[in-house]
Amino acid sequence: MEIKDAAAVVTGGASGLGLATTKRLLDRGASVVVIDLKGEDVVKELGPRAKFVETNVTDPEQVSAALDAAEEFGPLRINVNCAGIGNAAKTLGKDGPFPLDGFKKVIEVNLVGTFNVLRLSAERIAKTEPLAGKNGPERGVIINTASVAAFEGQIGQAAYSASKGGVVGMTLPIARDLSREFIRVCTIA
């Protein structure tokens, strides 16, 4: 897919893997809206084709506002989901069982948040004109981030592994759903 002149959103784009992704997309000529809870100062340093929108990935209204901001750059074609949190705790530790609220929070951000952003991005991408791609028409791409923990989690990673396993598990059905719209979907671990 041609990245130059594409509008993109990157969740968790103000630090770590998300920031590296943001920088790479900018280097390749895309304009990027960074969806994150913090990081406005970091994004300001990236230039005029980068914009920070404080967004909770689990909130549909906030995500829609961030996607509106991305479309100010042009048609949305790229969504990279890097937002994620961890909560290392044993299932049964010295203080008792893993707090259920902690487990739910990790699932909510890492799995539900990823799905929320990708579903709303897919709606926007599906409305764009298809471009001529190497393998036929294409409208855009959605890339999710999982982890090796999706396949082989460590002690204390039950919530994180479950959330990333969910991301892996939903990818193929979503890719099949969106293929008719010429939207590619993949997950990297």
C-alpha positions in Angstrom: 0.0 0.0 0.0 1.2 3.5 -0.8 1.8 5.3 2.5 2.8 8.7 1.1 -0.1 11.2 1.5 -2.2 8.7 3.5 -3.9 9.7 6.8 -3.2 7.4 9.6 -4.1 6.9 13.3 -1.7 5.2 15.7 -3.0 4.2 19.2 -0.4 4.4 21.9 1.5 6.5 19.4 3.3 8.8 21.9 5.7 6.2 23.3 7.5 2.9 22.7 6.4 0.9 19.7 3.6 3.3 18.9 6.0 6.3 18.7 8.4 4.3 16.5 5.5 3.5 14.3 4.3 7.1 14.2 7.8 8.3 13.2 8.1 5.6 10.5 4.8 6.5 9.0 5.8 10.2 9.0 9.1 9.3 7.4 7.2 7.5 4.6 5.0 10.5 3.9 1.9 9.8 5.9 0.1 12.3 8.2 -0.6 10.8 11.6 -3.0 11.4 14.4 -1.6 10.0 17.6 -4.3 8.5 19.9 -3.0 8.3 23.4 -3.7 9.5 27.0 -0.5 11.5 27.3 2.2 12.7 24.9 1.1 16.0 23.4 4.6 17.5 23.9 6.3 14.5 22.2 4.0 14.8 19.2 4.5 18.6 18.8 8.1 17.8 18.1 7.2 15.6 15.2 6.1 18.4 12.8 3.0 19.6 11.1 1.9 16.2 9.8 1.5 14.8 13.3 -1.3 15.7 15.6 -2.0 14.5 19.2 -5.6 13.8 20.3 -6.0 12.7 23.9 -8.2 9.6 23.6 -9.3 6.7 25.7 -9.4 3.8 23.2 -12.4 2.3 25.0 -14.6 5.5 24.5 -16.4 5.5 21.1 -17.0 9.2 21.1 -13.4 10.1 21.9 -12.2 7.7 19.2 -14.6 9.2 16.7 -13.3 12.7 17.4 -9.7 11.4 16.9 -10.7 9.9 13.6 -12.4 13.2 12.6 -9.0 14.9 13.3 -7.2 12.3 11.1 -9.6 13.0 8.2 -8.6 16.6 8.3 -5.4 15.4 6.7 -7.2 13.4 4.1 -9.0 10.1 3.7 -8.2 7.7 6.5 -6.3 4.7 5.1 -4.1 3.4 8.0 -4.9 2.3 11.6 -2.1 0.9 13.7 -3.2 -0.3 17.2 -0.3 -0.2 19.7 -2.1 1.0 22.9 -1.9 -1.5 25.7 -1.3 -1.9 29.4 -0.1 -4.7 31.6 -1.0 -5.7 35.1 1.5 -8.3 36.4 -0.1 -10.4 39.2 -0.3 -14.0 40.0 -3.6 -15.7 39.9 -3.2 -16.4 43.6 -0.6 -14.4 45.3 0.5 -13.7 48.9 -2.3 -11.1 49.2 -5.0 -13.3 47.8 -6.5 -13.8 44.3 -5.7 -11.6 41.4 -8.1 -8.6 41.6 -10.9 -9.1 39.1 -11.0 -5.3 38.4 -7.4 -5.4 37.3 -8.0 -8.3 35.0 -11.0 -6.5 33.5 -9.1 -3.3 32.9 -6.3 -5.0 30.9 -9.0 -6.8 28.8 -10.9 -3.5 28.3 -7.9 -1.5 27.1 -5.9 -4.1 25.2 -8.7 -6.1 23.6 -11.9 -4.1 23.7 -10.1 -0.8 23.0 -8.3 -2.4 20.0 -11.6 -3.6 18.6 -13.3 -0.3 19.2 -10.7 1.7 17.3 -10.5 -0.8 14.5 -14.3 -1.1 14.0 -14.6 2.7 13.8 -11.6 3.1 11.6 -12.9 0.4 9.3 -16.1 2.3 8.9 -14.2 5.4 7.7 -11.7 3.4 5.5 -14.6 1.6 3.8 -16.0 4.9 2.6 -12.7 5.9 0.8 -12.1 5.3 -2.9 -10.2 2.1 -3.6 -6.7 2.6 -4.8 -4.9 0.4 -7.3 -2.6 -2.0 -5.4 -0.1 -4.6 -6.4 -2.6 -7.3 -5.8 -5.8 -5.5 -6.8 -7.9 -2.7 -5.3 -7.2 -1.6 -1.7 -8.7 1.0 0.6 -6.5 0.7 3.6 -4.9 -1.4 6.3 -5.5 -2.1 10.0 -2.5 -3.5 11.9 -3.0 -4.7 15.5 -0.2 -5.4 18.0 -0.2 -8.6 20.0 2.7 -10.2 21.8 4.5 -13.5 22.2 2.5 -13.6 25.5 -0.6 -14.4 23.3 1.0 -17.8 22.7 3.3 -18.3 25.7 2.6 -16.1 28.6 4.7 -16.0 31.7 3.8 -16.2 35.4 1.7 -13.2 36.3 0.6 -12.5 32.8 -2.8 -14.0 32.8 -4.7 -10.8 31.9 -2.1 -9.5 29.4 -1.9 -12.9 27.7 -5.6 -13.3 27.6 -6.0 -9.8 26.1 -3.3 -10.4 23.4 -4.6 -13.9 22.7 -8.0 -12.2 22.0 -6.4 -9.8 19.6 -4.8 -12.7 17.7 -8.1 -14.6 17.8 -10.2 -11.9 16.4 -7.8 -11.0 13.5 -8.7 -13.7 11.0 -12.5 -13.3 11.3 -12.2 -9.5 11.0 -9.8 -9.8 8.0 -12.3 -12.0 6.3 -15.2 -9.6 7.2 -13.3 -6.6 5.8 -11.7 -8.2 2.7 -14.9 -7.4 0.7 -14.2 -3.7 1.5 -10.6 -4.0 0.3 -9.3 -3.5 3.8 -6.4 -5.6 4.9 -6.2 -6.6 8.6 -3.3 -8.2 10.3 -1.7 -8.6 13.8 2.0 -8.6 14.6 3.3 -10.2 17.7 
